[in-house]
Amino acid sequence: MANNIILETKFFSKKECERIVNTLIKRENEWESRSPFGNFFMSYGALTYLDTENYNKKVKRFNNILLKDFDWIYTKIKLYYENKFDKPIKYQKALPGFHIFQNSDKINTYKDFANIHSDLTHLKHNWKKPILSVFSFTIALELPNCGAGLNFWPDFPKHIKNTFFPGMNKEDQKLLKETAVYFPYKLGYIYEHTGLIKHQITVQDGVEKGEKRITMQGHLVETTDEVIIYV
């Protein structure tokens, strides 16, 4: 754990990562563009933070496809958390899906485009029991050779209200670059954190043609009776 921010655990082998990515590529026609710059930031699966108006419709559509292709992954994730919690583990709402960053020119140009944020998706849903804790996880499935991971700000400057990096003034951008804690991903590892510390998806300089940043991610809500995995 780096500065007690994030837990890093080996989860998939290189061969398993390749299997997942190869299956994902076959579903490329189902990917959705999530940026104004064309096919740059893509997702596969429903997302609470982006699908505000049609979330339930997308859950029904994508969950069926995801289960068909990746049932073994969801079984493995469930077993992983059963070993961590002395409570029943269940999936509700959207199944964990994928984020795909592609097109090296656009990645290198818009590498700071991702919003600096905290994971507050649990506030957008109703839960039957009181929430005891929340967690987020990301699994690295394909990474560019130059490296990719997350930026964290354990003490995010209180005066900065605009968390969209390109829209900040030069002084705030400089301050955030100086105070960011970069956590590099390793292929096949799962990364877990509360999600409440300000963080930002990032890649290092020099993504080469054909390289992608592909991850799987989800959120967990621990209630008095169970742990729910969703996204």
Secondary structure as UniProt FT lines:
FT   TURN            3..4
FT   STRAND          7..10
FT   HELIX           14..26
FT   HELIX           28..30
FT   STRAND          32..33
FT   TURN            36..37
FT   TURN            39..40
FT   STRAND          41..44
FT   TURN            48..50
FT   TURN            52..54
FT   HELIX           55..82
FT   TURN            83..84
FT   STRAND          89..91
FT   STRAND          97..101
FT   HELIX           104..109
FT   TURN            111..112
FT   HELIX           121..124
FT   STRAND          131..142
FT   TURN            145..146
FT   STRAND          148..153
FT   TURN            154..155
FT   TURN            158..159
FT   HELIX           165..167
FT   HELIX           170..179
FT   STRAND          181..184
FT   TURN            187..188
FT   STRAND          189..193
FT   STRAND          198..203
FT   TURN            209..210
FT   STRAND          213..223
FT   STRAND          227..230
//
